[in-house]
Amino acid sequence: MSIRIATISVTVGLILGATIFGASHSEAESVFSLSQQSDQAHPDLNLVQQQLKLDTGSLTELVAKTGAGKLTVVGVEGLKEVEVHADIYTPSLDQDDIEIKLSLTRKGDKAYLLSEIHSDQFFGESPFIDLLVKVPSTLALNIKDGSGSIKIEDVSADIELIDGSGSIVINNIGNLVLTDGSGSVVLNNTGKLSLIDGSGSINITDVNGGIILQDGSGSIGINNVIGDVSIDDGSGSIKVEQVSGLVKINDGSGGIDVANTKGLTIVNSGSGSVDYQNIDGPLSLD
């Protein structure tokens, strides 16, 4: 088995179980361990684990580029470092030419996390990296993710997230700018939202700052918003409740149900029923 683990901040060479480390004062500390046992959920894959840590100091933002695998980001009040726990799943021992890029570095006031895995394998289960990232709760996030589920919670700073595919669950955060390809989206207790979504259901609860939403397909549910709500939707049902501001909807197809807002404008209802109640403000229907 040949595994190449190339990192910018820490170079880890794995040759018959040997481990080599190298890092400068501005780079991450690394703890590397190899497990030959298979995970119960992935019996055909081997598990390699690595941890990276970086002192935050004057850092204001974490910029992350991640590939296949689950990504979990947790904000921790008072934490003074970025901690990355990586579970690296690779094919059975007869699989050669696996390239892993895993690094955590600092440049100026930003930390940079890179997590990618590549294989020449064309059959069987593909390799991937599951990440658990712990950050100070006030550290802003800028994340570009390829595929796999994403969970983010307890980050009071602003977040910008670009995701290819996979479910997204985000709780207790600041303002969010989200661009999503496909997969369900669940957002709870956030600041201002700007969301562009390709496909998949969207459920949003408890927003302080308003919502701008562009959606291709999939159901939309929104409840309890301080601010205005603007929805441009291709297809799928829309249900909006408890909004302190105005609601504006441009819809291609699917039923619309709006209740308890300070105003409602439906630019285009497309095909599907329109129901509304308790609109305490201007009402305009197409």
Backbone as numpy.savetxt, mean C-alpha at the origin, in Angstrom:
# Nx Ny Nz CAx CAy CAz Cx Cy Cz
21.90 -24.64 -5.44 21.06 -23.45 -5.44 21.93 -22.21 -5.44
21.65 -21.29 -6.32 22.42 -20.06 -6.38 21.50 -18.88 -6.13
21.72 -18.17 -5.01 20.92 -17.00 -4.67 21.83 -15.80 -4.60
21.51 -14.77 -5.37 22.30 -13.55 -5.33 21.50 -12.50 -4.59
22.00 -12.05 -3.45 21.35 -11.00 -2.68 22.22 -9.76 -2.79
21.78 -8.82 -3.60 22.54 -7.60 -3.81 21.84 -6.45 -3.13
22.53 -5.77 -2.22 21.95 -4.61 -1.58 22.87 -3.41 -1.76
22.26 -2.25 -1.75 23.03 -1.02 -1.88 23.68 -0.69 -0.54
22.91 -0.85 0.54 23.43 -0.45 1.84 24.23 -1.55 2.51
23.79 -2.79 2.34 24.46 -3.91 2.96 24.62 -4.99 1.91
25.86 -5.41 1.66 26.10 -6.46 0.68 26.13 -7.80 1.39
25.22 -8.67 1.03 25.13 -9.97 1.66 25.38 -11.03 0.61
26.48 -11.78 0.76 26.76 -12.84 -0.19 26.52 -14.18 0.47
25.69 -15.00 -0.14 25.36 -16.29 0.44 25.99 -17.39 -0.40
27.03 -18.04 0.17 27.72 -19.12 -0.53 27.85 -20.28 0.44
27.06 -21.30 0.24 27.09 -22.49 1.10 26.94 -22.11 2.57
26.05 -21.15 2.85 25.75 -20.78 4.22 26.62 -19.68 4.78
27.63 -19.24 4.05 28.49 -18.16 4.55 27.79 -16.82 4.36
28.03 -15.89 5.28 27.39 -14.59 5.22 28.44 -13.49 5.32
28.35 -12.51 4.43 29.33 -11.43 4.39 28.58 -10.11 4.54
29.05 -9.24 5.43 28.39 -7.97 5.65 29.35 -6.82 5.36
28.77 -5.71 4.88 29.55 -4.50 4.74 28.64 -3.30 4.76
28.95 -2.28 5.59 28.08 -1.12 5.67 28.86 0.07 6.17
28.43 1.26 5.79 29.05 2.49 6.26 28.18 3.10 7.35
28.64 4.22 7.94 27.94 4.81 9.06 26.56 5.31 8.68
26.32 5.64 7.40 25.04 6.20 6.98 24.10 5.15 6.42
24.50 3.88 6.53 23.71 2.83 5.93 23.09 1.94 6.99
22.22 1.03 6.52 21.47 0.21 7.46 22.34 -0.86 8.10
22.01 -1.17 9.35 22.56 -2.36 9.97 21.73 -3.56 9.50
22.35 -4.71 9.35 21.63 -5.87 8.83 21.85 -7.09 9.71
20.77 -7.83 9.91 20.84 -9.12 10.58 20.28 -10.14 9.61
21.07 -11.14 9.25 20.70 -12.08 8.20 20.70 -13.50 8.74
19.64 -14.23 8.46 19.60 -15.64 8.87 18.97 -16.46 7.77
19.42 -17.70 7.64 18.92 -18.60 6.60 18.21 -19.76 7.24
16.99 -20.04 6.77 16.25 -21.20 7.24 15.98 -22.11 6.07
16.37 -23.37 6.19 16.16 -24.32 5.12 14.76 -24.94 5.18
14.00 -24.67 6.23 12.68 -25.27 6.33 11.68 -24.50 5.49
10.66 -25.19 5.01 9.63 -24.58 4.18 8.51 -24.05 5.07
7.88 -22.98 4.61 6.74 -22.43 5.30 5.52 -23.30 5.02
4.64 -23.47 6.03 3.48 -24.33 5.85 2.57 -23.84 4.73
2.46 -22.53 4.58 1.59 -21.99 3.54 2.22 -22.11 2.16
3.54 -22.29 2.11 4.25 -22.39 0.83 5.25 -23.55 0.92
4.75 -24.79 0.90 5.62 -25.95 1.13 6.69 -26.15 0.07
6.52 -25.57 -1.11 7.50 -25.74 -2.19 8.56 -24.65 -2.19
8.51 -23.75 -1.20 9.45 -22.64 -1.14 10.28 -22.71 0.14
11.51 -22.22 0.06 12.38 -22.08 1.23 12.29 -20.66 1.76
12.49 -20.51 3.06 12.36 -19.21 3.71 13.72 -18.69 4.16
14.06 -17.49 3.68 15.25 -16.77 4.12 14.77 -15.48 4.78
15.33 -15.15 5.95 14.89 -13.97 6.68 16.02 -12.97 6.82
15.67 -11.68 6.68 16.66 -10.63 6.86 16.00 -9.44 7.54
16.77 -8.74 8.38 16.31 -7.54 9.04 17.26 -6.38 8.73
16.68 -5.22 8.45 17.45 -4.00 8.21 16.96 -2.92 9.15
17.87 -2.12 9.68 17.51 -1.03 10.57 18.28 0.23 10.17
17.60 1.38 10.26 18.23 2.65 9.91 17.76 3.71 10.90
18.71 4.39 11.53 18.38 5.47 12.46 17.72 6.60 11.70
16.59 7.10 12.20 15.85 8.12 11.46 16.49 9.50 11.56
17.02 9.87 12.72 17.66 11.17 12.84 16.75 12.28 12.35
17.19 12.99 11.28 16.42 14.09 10.72 15.59 13.67 9.51
15.33 12.41 9.36 14.56 11.93 8.20 13.12 12.45 8.24
12.60 12.80 7.06 11.22 13.27 6.95 10.34 12.33 6.13
10.95 11.42 5.35 10.15 10.59 4.44 10.84 9.26 4.17
10.05 8.21 4.03 10.53 6.92 3.55 10.01 6.71 2.14
10.94 6.51 1.20 10.60 6.23 -0.19 10.86 4.74 -0.42
9.82 4.01 -0.80 9.94 2.56 -0.93 9.51 2.10 -2.32
10.31 1.18 -2.88 9.95 0.50 -4.13 9.97 -0.99 -3.83
8.80 -1.61 -3.91 8.68 -3.01 -3.52 8.04 -3.82 -4.64
8.44 -5.08 -4.75 7.93 -5.94 -5.80 6.89 -6.90 -5.28
6.99 -8.17 -5.72 6.00 -9.17 -5.35 6.09 -9.54 -3.87
4.92 -9.68 -3.24 4.88 -10.05 -1.83 4.02 -9.11 -1.02
3.68 -9.52 0.19 2.88 -8.69 1.08 3.72 -7.55 1.66
3.08 -6.40 1.84 3.74 -5.25 2.45 2.88 -4.76 3.61
3.47 -4.74 4.80 2.80 -4.21 5.98 3.66 -3.09 6.55
3.05 -1.91 6.74 3.75 -0.76 7.31 3.00 -0.33 8.56
3.72 -0.24 9.67 3.12 0.12 10.95 3.85 1.33 11.51
3.10 2.38 11.83 3.68 3.53 12.49 3.72 3.31 13.99
4.86 3.64 14.60 5.05 3.45 16.05 5.44 4.78 16.67
4.63 5.27 17.57 4.91 6.55 18.22 6.20 6.46 19.02
7.10 7.43 18.80 8.35 7.49 19.54 9.47 6.64 18.99
9.22 5.86 17.95 10.27 5.03 17.36 11.34 5.92 16.72
12.62 5.56 16.89 13.73 6.38 16.41 14.45 5.77 15.21
13.88 4.74 14.62 14.52 4.10 13.48 13.48 3.49 12.56
13.92 3.18 11.35 13.11 2.39 10.42 13.55 0.94 10.54
12.62 0.05 10.76 12.93 -1.37 10.90 12.24 -2.15 9.78
13.01 -2.96 9.08 12.48 -3.77 7.99 12.71 -5.24 8.32
11.64 -6.00 8.35 11.72 -7.45 8.56 11.27 -8.11 7.27
12.17 -8.83 6.62 11.89 -9.41 5.30 11.87 -10.93 5.38
10.78 -11.52 4.91 10.69 -12.97 4.71 10.82 -13.24 3.22
11.92 -13.85 2.83 12.25 -14.06 1.42 11.95 -15.51 1.07
10.98 -15.71 0.19 10.56 -17.05 -0.21 11.14 -17.38 -1.58
11.93 -18.46 -1.63 12.60 -18.86 -2.87 12.25 -20.31 -3.20
12.34 -20.68 -4.48 12.00 -22.05 -4.89 12.92 -23.08 -4.26
12.61 -24.34 -4.52 13.36 -25.46 -3.95 14.83 -25.40 -4.33
15.64 -26.20 -3.66 17.09 -26.07 -3.74 17.69 -26.30 -5.12
16.93 -26.86 -6.05 17.47 -27.07 -7.38 17.25 -25.87 -8.29
16.72 -24.79 -7.73 16.47 -23.58 -8.51 17.69 -22.66 -8.48
18.20 -22.33 -9.66 19.36 -21.45 -9.77 18.94 -20.06 -10.22
19.91 -19.15 -10.15 19.77 -17.81 -10.71 18.57 -17.06 -10.15
18.55 -16.92 -8.85 17.58 -16.05 -8.19 18.31 -14.80 -7.75
17.83 -13.65 -8.15 18.46 -12.38 -7.78 17.55 -11.61 -6.83
18.08 -11.26 -5.67 17.34 -10.53 -4.66 17.99 -9.18 -4.44
17.20 -8.13 -4.50 17.67 -6.78 -4.17 16.91 -6.30 -2.95
17.63 -6.11 -1.86 17.01 -5.68 -0.62 17.93 -4.67 0.05
17.49 -3.43 0.17 18.36 -2.40 0.74 17.56 -1.34 1.46
18.21 -0.70 2.43 17.65 0.41 3.17 18.76 1.44 3.34
18.62 2.60 2.70 19.68 3.60 2.70 19.13 4.98 3.01
20.04 5.89 3.29 19.68 7.27 3.58 20.34 8.19 2.55
19.59 9.18 2.08 20.13 10.23 1.24 19.44 11.53 1.61
20.21 12.46 2.19 19.62 13.70 2.66 18.63 13.42 3.78
17.41 13.96 3.65 16.40 13.77 4.69 15.43 12.65 4.35
15.82 11.76 3.41 14.94 10.66 3.01 15.62 9.31 3.20
14.82 8.33 3.58 15.27 6.93 3.61 14.71 6.23 2.38
15.50 5.31 1.82 15.10 4.60 0.60 15.11 3.10 0.86
13.96 2.47 0.62 13.83 1.02 0.76 13.60 0.41 -0.62
14.41 -0.59 -0.96 14.26 -1.32 -2.22 14.10 -2.80 -1.90
13.06 -3.41 -2.45 12.82 -4.84 -2.26 12.31 -5.44 -3.56
13.18 -6.21 -4.22 12.81 -6.83 -5.49 13.41 -8.23 -5.55
12.73 -9.12 -6.25 13.23 -10.48 -6.43 12.93 -10.93 -7.86
13.94 -11.53 -8.50 13.81 -11.97 -9.89 14.29 -13.41 -10.00
13.63 -14.16 -10.88 14.00 -15.56 -11.08 13.79 -15.93 -12.54
14.62 -16.87 -13.02 14.46 -17.39 -14.38 13.43 -18.51 -14.44
12.79 -18.80 -13.33 11.85 -19.91 -13.27 10.60 -19.61 -14.09
10.13 -20.59 -14.87 8.94 -20.43 -15.68 7.83 -21.40 -15.26
8.02 -22.12 -14.16 7.02 -23.06 -13.70 7.05 -23.10 -12.18
5.97 -23.60 -11.60 5.90 -23.67 -10.15 5.61 -22.32 -9.52
5.75 -22.25 -8.21 5.45 -21.03 -7.47 6.59 -20.04 -7.59
6.26 -18.80 -7.90 7.28 -17.76 -8.08 7.79 -17.27 -6.74
9.04 -16.81 -6.68 9.58 -16.26 -5.43 8.97 -14.91 -5.10
9.00 -14.55 -3.83 8.47 -13.25 -3.42 9.07 -12.88 -2.07
8.88 -11.62 -1.68 9.38 -11.11 -0.41 8.24 -10.46 0.36
7.93 -10.99 1.55 6.97 -10.36 2.45 7.72 -9.40 3.37
7.20 -8.18 3.51 7.87 -7.15 4.30 6.99 -6.67 5.45
7.58 -6.55 6.62 6.99 -5.82 7.74 7.91 -4.64 8.02
7.38 -3.43 7.86 8.17 -2.21 8.02 7.59 -1.40 9.17
8.43 -1.11 10.17 8.02 -0.27 11.28 8.71 1.08 11.15
7.91 2.16 11.27 8.44 3.51 11.08 7.93 4.41 12.20
8.61 5.53 12.45 8.03 6.53 13.35 6.68 6.97 12.80
5.72 7.18 13.67 4.36 7.49 13.22 4.27 8.81 12.46
5.27 9.68 12.61 5.26 10.99 11.95 6.07 11.01 10.65
6.56 9.87 10.21 7.38 9.80 9.00 6.49 9.65 7.77
6.63 10.57 6.80 5.85 10.50 5.57 6.27 9.29 4.74
5.34 8.78 3.92 5.60 7.59 3.11 5.34 7.88 1.64
6.25 7.38 0.80 6.08 7.43 -0.66 6.40 6.03 -1.17
5.37 5.28 -1.55 5.52 3.85 -1.84 5.06 3.54 -3.25
5.89 2.75 -3.96 5.50 2.20 -5.26 5.61 0.68 -5.15
4.46 0.00 -5.29 4.41 -1.44 -5.05 3.94 -2.17 -6.30
4.53 -3.35 -6.54 4.17 -4.11 -7.73 2.92 -4.94 -7.54
3.00 -5.99 -6.74 1.85 -6.86 -6.53 1.90 -7.46 -5.14
0.72 -7.82 -4.64 0.62 -8.37 -3.30 -0.18 -7.45 -2.41
-0.72 -7.98 -1.34 -1.56 -7.19 -0.44 -0.74 -6.14 0.30
-1.41 -5.04 0.65 -0.78 -3.94 1.38 -1.63 -3.59 2.60
-0.97 -3.42 3.74 -1.64 -2.94 4.94 -0.78 -1.84 5.56
-1.40 -0.69 5.82 -0.70 0.44 6.44 -1.57 0.94 7.59
-0.94 1.22 8.73 -1.73 1.70 9.86 -0.89 2.59 10.78
-1.59 3.53 11.41 -1.04 4.37 12.48 0.12 5.25 12.01
-0.01 5.84 10.83 0.97 6.81 10.31 0.25 8.14 10.16
0.57 9.11 11.01 -0.14 10.38 11.00 0.32 11.31 9.89
1.46 11.02 9.27 2.00 11.86 8.20 1.31 11.55 6.87
1.63 12.35 5.85 1.05 12.16 4.52 1.62 10.91 3.86
0.78 10.26 3.04 1.17 9.04 2.35 0.83 9.16 0.87
1.80 8.80 0.01 1.54 8.66 -1.42 1.84 7.21 -1.79
0.85 6.54 -2.40 0.97 5.12 -2.69 0.54 4.83 -4.12
1.42 4.15 -4.87 1.09 3.65 -6.21 1.18 2.13 -6.14
0.07 1.46 -6.50 0.02 0.01 -6.37 -0.46 -0.63 -7.67
0.20 -1.74 -8.05 -0.20 -2.44 -9.25 -1.43 -3.30 -9.05
-1.33 -4.28 -8.17 -2.45 -5.17 -7.91 -2.35 -5.74 -6.51
-3.51 -6.15 -5.99 -3.56 -6.71 -4.65 -4.43 -5.87 -3.74
-4.97 -6.48 -2.71 -5.86 -5.77 -1.78 -5.09 -4.75 -0.96
-5.80 -3.68 -0.56 -5.21 -2.60 0.24 -6.10 -2.34 1.44
-5.51 -2.33 2.64 -6.21 -1.96 3.86 -5.37 -0.91 4.57
-5.96 0.27 4.83 -5.23 1.37 5.45 -6.08 1.95 6.58
-5.48 2.07 7.77 -6.19 2.54 8.95 -5.38 3.61 9.69
-6.06 4.64 10.15 -5.48 5.62 11.07 -4.26 6.32 10.49
-4.48 7.11 9.45 -3.37 7.80 8.78 -3.72 9.26 8.55
-2.74 10.01 7.98 -2.97 11.38 7.58 -3.56 11.45 6.18
-3.17 12.46 5.42 -3.66 12.60 4.05 -3.09 11.49 3.17
-3.90 11.07 2.16 -3.50 9.96 1.31 -3.75 10.28 -0.15
-2.73 10.06 -0.99 -2.87 10.07 -2.45 -2.60 8.65 -2.92
-3.61 8.00 -3.50 -3.52 6.59 -3.85 -3.87 6.37 -5.31
-2.97 5.69 -6.03 -3.24 5.23 -7.39 -3.16 3.71 -7.39
-4.27 3.06 -7.74 -4.35 1.61 -7.61 -4.82 0.99 -8.92
-4.15 -0.11 -9.30 -4.53 -0.81 -10.53 -5.75 -1.69 -10.34
-5.62 -2.70 -9.50 -6.73 -3.61 -9.25 -6.63 -4.19 -7.86
-7.78 -4.60 -7.34 -7.83 -5.16 -5.99 -8.71 -4.31 -5.09
-9.26 -4.90 -4.07 -10.14 -4.19 -3.15 -9.37 -3.16 -2.34
-10.07 -2.08 -1.95 -9.48 -1.00 -1.16 -10.38 -0.73 0.05
-9.80 -0.77 1.25 -10.52 -0.45 2.47 -9.73 0.62 3.22
-10.38 1.78 3.47 -9.72 2.90 4.13 -10.56 3.32 5.33
-9.92 3.46 6.49 -10.61 3.85 7.72 -9.82 4.92 8.47
-10.52 5.98 8.86 -9.94 7.02 9.71 -8.71 7.65 9.06
-8.96 8.45 8.03 -7.89 9.09 7.27 -8.09 10.59 7.21
-7.04 11.27 6.70 -7.17 12.66 6.35 -7.74 12.79 4.95
-7.41 13.87 4.28 -7.92 14.12 2.93 -7.49 13.00 1.99
-8.43 12.59 1.08 -8.16 11.48 0.17 -8.22 11.92 -1.28
-7.24 11.46 -2.07 -7.28 11.55 -3.52 -7.00 10.15 -4.04
-7.96 9.56 -4.75 -7.87 8.15 -5.11 -8.22 7.94 -6.57
-7.30 7.28 -7.30 -7.55 6.83 -8.67 -7.47 5.31 -8.64
-8.56 4.65 -9.05 -8.63 3.19 -8.94 -9.09 2.58 -10.25
-8.44 1.46 -10.63 -8.82 0.78 -11.85 -10.02 -0.11 -11.67
-9.89 -1.13 -10.83 -11.00 -2.05 -10.59 -10.90 -2.62 -9.19
-12.05 -3.04 -8.68 -12.11 -3.59 -7.33 -13.00 -2.75 -6.44
-13.57 -3.35 -5.43 -14.46 -2.64 -4.52 -13.69 -1.63 -3.68
-14.39 -0.55 -3.29 -13.80 0.51 -2.47 -14.74 0.78 -1.29
-14.20 0.72 -0.08 -14.96 1.04 1.12 -14.18 2.04 1.96
-14.79 3.19 2.22 -14.12 4.29 2.92 -14.98 4.74 4.09
-14.37 4.85 5.27 -15.08 5.26 6.47 -14.25 6.26 7.27
-14.90 7.31 7.76 -14.28 8.28 8.67 -13.11 9.02 8.01
-13.47 10.03 7.23 -12.48 10.84 6.51 -12.58 12.29 6.97
-11.45 12.89 7.32 -11.41 14.28 7.74 -10.65 15.08 6.69
-11.37 15.69 5.74 -10.72 16.50 4.72 -11.30 16.37 3.33
-12.26 15.51 3.11 -12.88 15.38 1.80 -12.26 14.30 0.95
-12.97 13.97 -0.15 -12.56 12.88 -1.03 -12.69 13.29 -2.49
-11.64 13.00 -3.28 -11.71 13.08 -4.74 -11.41 11.67 -5.25
-12.39 11.06 -5.94 -12.29 9.66 -6.31 -12.59 9.47 -7.80
-11.66 8.82 -8.51 -11.87 8.40 -9.90 -11.77 6.88 -9.92
-12.84 6.23 -10.39 -12.89 4.77 -10.32 -13.33 4.18 -11.65
-12.67 3.08 -12.04 -13.05 2.40 -13.27 -14.25 1.50 -13.09
-14.12 0.50 -12.23 -15.22 -0.43 -11.99 -15.13 -0.98 -10.58
-16.29 -1.39 -10.07 -16.35 -1.93 -8.72 -17.24 -1.09 -7.83
-17.82 -1.69 -6.83 -18.71 -0.98 -5.92 -17.95 0.04 -5.08
-18.66 1.11 -4.68 -18.09 2.17 -3.85 -18.99 2.39 -2.65
-18.43 2.35 -1.45 -19.15 2.68 -0.24 -18.39 3.71 0.56
-19.05 4.83 0.89 -18.41 5.92 1.63 -19.32 6.32 2.79
-18.74 6.45 3.99 -19.54 6.77 5.17 -18.76 7.68 6.12
-19.38 8.78 6.50 -18.86 9.69 7.52 -17.63 10.46 7.03
-17.89 11.54 6.32 -16.84 12.38 5.74 -17.02 13.82 6.19
-15.94 14.42 6.68 -15.92 15.86 6.94 -15.28 16.52 5.73
-16.09 17.22 4.93 -15.62 17.81 3.68 -16.49 17.39 2.52
-16.08 17.78 1.32 -16.82 17.45 0.11 -16.39 16.10 -0.45
-17.27 15.51 -1.27 -16.98 14.24 -1.93 -17.26 14.38 -3.42
-16.25 14.06 -4.25 -16.40 14.08 -5.71 -16.07 12.70 -6.25
-17.02 12.12 -7.02 -16.85 10.77 -7.55 -17.05 10.77 -9.06
-16.06 10.25 -9.78 -16.16 10.02 -11.22 -16.01 8.52 -11.42
-17.12 7.84 -11.77 -17.14 6.38 -11.74 -17.57 5.79 -13.07
-16.91 4.69 -13.45 -17.27 4.00 -14.68 -18.46 3.08 -14.49
-18.32 2.09 -13.64 -19.41 1.15 -13.39 -19.33 0.62 -11.98
-20.50 0.22 -11.47 -20.56 -0.31 -10.11 -21.45 0.55 -9.23
-22.03 -0.04 -8.22 -22.92 0.68 -7.32 -22.16 1.71 -6.49
-22.88 2.79 -6.11 -22.31 3.85 -5.29 -23.24 4.12 -4.11
-22.70 4.07 -2.90 -23.47 4.41 -1.71 -22.67 5.39 -0.87
-23.26 6.58 -0.61 -22.58 7.63 0.14 -23.49 8.08 1.28
-22.96 8.12 2.50 -23.74 8.50 3.67 -22.94 9.41 4.58
-23.63 10.31 5.26 -23.05 11.13 6.32 -21.85 11.95 5.83
-22.16 12.98 5.03 -21.12 13.86 4.49 -21.44 15.29 4.92
-20.47 15.98 5.52 -20.71 17.33 6.03 -20.69 18.38 4.93
-20.24 18.01 3.73 -20.18 18.94 2.60 -21.03 18.49 1.44
-20.64 18.93 0.23 -21.37 18.61 -0.99 -20.89 17.29 -1.58
-21.81 16.59 -2.25 -21.49 15.36 -2.96 -21.75 15.57 -4.45
-20.74 15.26 -5.28 -20.87 15.39 -6.73 -20.52 14.05 -7.36
-21.41 13.55 -8.25 -21.23 12.23 -8.83 -21.40 12.28 -10.34
-20.44 11.69 -11.05 -20.53 11.46 -12.49 -20.38 9.96 -12.69
-21.46 9.29 -13.11 -21.49 7.82 -13.08 -21.85 7.25 -14.45
-21.18 6.15 -14.81 -21.49 5.47 -16.06 -22.64 4.50 -15.92
-22.52 3.57 -14.99 -23.59 2.60 -14.77 -23.54 2.10 -13.34
-24.71 1.68 -12.85 -24.80 1.19 -11.48 -25.68 2.08 -10.64
-26.31 1.53 -9.64 -27.20 2.29 -8.78 -26.46 3.30 -7.92
-27.18 4.41 -7.58 -26.62 5.47 -6.74 -27.54 5.66 -5.54
-26.97 5.68 -4.34 -27.73 5.86 -3.11 -26.98 6.85 -2.23
-27.59 8.02 -1.98 -26.93 9.08 -1.21 -27.86 9.51 -0.07
-27.31 9.66 1.14 -28.12 10.07 2.27 -27.32 10.95 3.22
-28.03 11.95 3.80 -27.47 12.78 4.87 -26.22 13.54 4.43
-26.41 14.45 3.48 -25.33 15.31 3.01 -25.81 16.76 3.00
-24.88 17.69 2.75 -25.22 19.10 2.68 -25.47 19.57 1.24
-25.60 18.64 0.34 -25.90 18.97 -1.05 -25.56 17.80 -1.95
-26.25 17.72 -3.11 -26.01 16.61 -4.03 -26.14 17.10 -5.46
-25.09 16.84 -6.25 -25.12 17.11 -7.69 -24.77 15.83 -8.42
-25.69 15.37 -9.28 -25.42 14.22 -10.12 -25.29 14.71 -11.55
-24.06 14.76 -12.04 -23.79 15.25 -13.39 -24.32 14.28 -14.42
-24.10 13.00 -14.18 -24.56 11.96 -15.10 -24.80 10.70 -14.27
-26.01 10.18 -14.32 -26.33 8.98 -13.55 -26.16 7.71 -14.37
-25.96 7.84 -15.70 -25.78 6.68 -16.55 -26.99 5.77 -16.48
-26.74 4.49 -16.35 -27.82 3.51 -16.20 -27.82 3.00 -14.77
-28.99 2.87 -14.21 -29.10 2.44 -12.83 -29.98 3.38 -12.03
-30.50 2.90 -10.93 -31.42 3.69 -10.12 -30.68 4.78 -9.35
-31.44 5.84 -8.97 -30.90 6.93 -8.15 -31.82 7.13 -6.96
-31.30 6.96 -5.76 -32.06 7.17 -4.53 -31.30 8.15 -3.65
-32.06 9.06 -3.01 -31.42 10.01 -2.10 -32.41 10.39 -1.01
-31.86 10.77 0.15 -32.70 11.22 1.26 -31.89 12.11 2.20
-32.61 13.01 2.86 -32.01 13.92 3.83 -30.85 14.72 3.23
-31.13 15.37 2.10 -30.15 16.26 1.46 -30.42 17.67 1.98
-29.58 18.16 2.86 -29.77 19.46 3.50 -28.94 20.51 2.76
-29.37 20.84 1.53 -28.63 21.78 0.72 -29.06 21.68 -0.73
-28.28 22.27 -1.65 -28.66 22.27 -3.06 -28.74 20.86 -3.63
-29.75 20.65 -4.50 -29.95 19.35 -5.14 -30.06 19.54 -6.64
-29.19 18.86 -7.40 -29.21 18.95 -8.86 -29.02 17.55 -9.44
-30.03 17.11 -10.23 -29.97 15.80 -10.85 -29.91 15.95 -12.36
-29.23 15.00 -13.04 -29.12 15.09 -14.49 -30.46 14.82 -15.16
